[in-house]
Amino acid sequence: MAEVQAHSHGGAPAEGIKQPYHLVDPSPWPLLGSLAGGLLAVGAVMQFHGSGWYLLAAGLVAVLAVMFGWWRDIVRESVVQKAHSPVVKIGLRYGMALFIASEVMFFAAFFWAFFDASLFYNEPAQVARVEATGGVWPPKGTVPFNPFDLPFMMTIILLLSGTTVTWAHHALVEGRNSEAAKALGITVGLGVLFTCFQAYEYGHAAFGFSDNVFTSAFYVATGFHGLHVLIGTIFLAVCWYRTVKGHFSPQSHFGFEAAAWYWHFVDVVWLFLFVSIYWWGANGAYAAH
C-alpha cells in the first residue's frame, strides 16, 4: 500500500505497485453514456408518436460517440498501460456476464408480452382482447411473414456467423492472428448482411407497428434484436481491427471473448424469436390458408 500511496503522490517506487487491481482514472463516459442513452430513448418514444426523428438521430450519434470513446480508453488500458491483470480480467468477465444476464431480462419481458397476448387471445373473460384480435391469432387481417422464406435465410446467416466467430476464437488461441482476422471479417460481413435483410423485411411488411398487439410485439422484439445485431457487428469490427493491429495474444484476448459471448447470445435469442414469433406465432394464419 505504501507503493500505491507513493505512486499517487508522484513517487517512483523501485519495484512498482505490488497489487493486481486497476484503479480507473476519473472518466466522463458513464455520465455521458447515460445522457446519450436517455436522449436515444426519448427520441425513440417521440418517433413512435410521429415526431422526434431528430432526437432519435442525435441520440444514436451520441451513443456511438460514447462507445468509441469508452472502448478507446479501455483498449489503451489493456494495450498501453498493461493494466488488465488476471484479477482485473476476472472482474471484466463477471461484468460482461451480468450485462448479458440483464439483456436476457429485456427479451424475457418481450416474450412474456407476446405469449400472454397469443395464448389468451380469445379468452371470454377479456372482452377487449377478443375484440382487438377478432378471436383469432394472429389478429384478424394480419398477414405475417412466411417463416421459411426470408426469416429462414436470416436464421442461416446468423448461425453461420456463430461458426465463423468460433473459428476466429480457436485461431486466436492457437496464435494464428491472420486467420482469426479473416474469420472475424467474414463474421462482420454476415452481420451486415443480416441487418440489410432485416431492413428489406421491414420495408416489405404487410403490417405496421401500431396495427394490433401482434404487430407491436413483432416489431419491438425483432427490432430490439436487430439493434443488438448492429451493436454486436460494431463490437466485432473493433475486434477485427485490434486483431489486425496485433492487440490480442493466445494468453490475453478478453476483448474478443466478450464480443464472442455477446454474438452467441444474439444468435440464441434469434432462434427463440424465429421459433416463437415467426413460426409458432404465425402458424394460425398459415394453417387457415
C-alpha positions, 0 to 999 in steps of 0.5 A: 500500500505504501507503493500505491500511496507513493505512486499517487503522490508522484513517487517512483517506487523501485519495484512498482505497485505490488497489487493486481487491481486497476484503479480507473482514472476519473472518466466522463463516459458513464455520465455521458453514456447515460445522457446519450442513452436517455436522449436515444430513448426519448427520441425513440418514444417521440418517433413512435408518436410521429415526431422526434426523428431528430432526437432519435438521430442525435441520440444514436450519434451520441451513443456511438460517440460514447462507445468509441470513446469508452472502448478507446480508453479501455483498449489503451488500458489493456494495450498501453498501460498493461493494466488488465491483470488476471484479477482485473480480467476476472472482474471484466468477465463477471461484468460482461456476464451480468450485462448479458444476464440483464439483456436476457431480462429485456427479451424475457419481458418481450416474450412474456408480452407476446405469449400472454397476448397469443395464448389468451387471445380469445379468452371470454373473460377479456372482452377487449382482447377478443375484440382487438384480435377478432378471436383469432391469432394472429389478429384478424387481417394480419398477414405475417411473414412466411417463416421459411422464406426470408426469416429462414435465410436470416436464421442461416446467416446468423448461425453461420456467423456463430461458426465463423466467430468460433473459428476466429476464437480457436485461431486466436488461441492457437496464435494464428492472428491472420486467420482469426482476422479473416474469420472475424471479417467474414463474421462482420460481413454476415452481420451486415448482411443480416441487418440489410435483410432485416431492413428489406423485411421491414420495408416489405411488411404487410403490417405496421407497428401500431396495427394490433398487439401482434404487430407491436410485439413483432416489431419491438422484439425483432427490432430490439434484436436487430439493434443488438445485431448492429451493436454486436457487428460494431463490437466485432469490427473493433475486434477485427481491427485490434486483431489486425493491429496485433492487440490480442495474444493466445494468453490475453484476448478478453476483448474478443471473448466478450464480443464472442459471448455477446454474438452467441447470445444474439444468435440464441435469442434469434432462434427463440424469436424465429421459433416463437414469433415467426413460426409458432406465432404465425402458424394460425394464419398459415394453417387457415390458408 
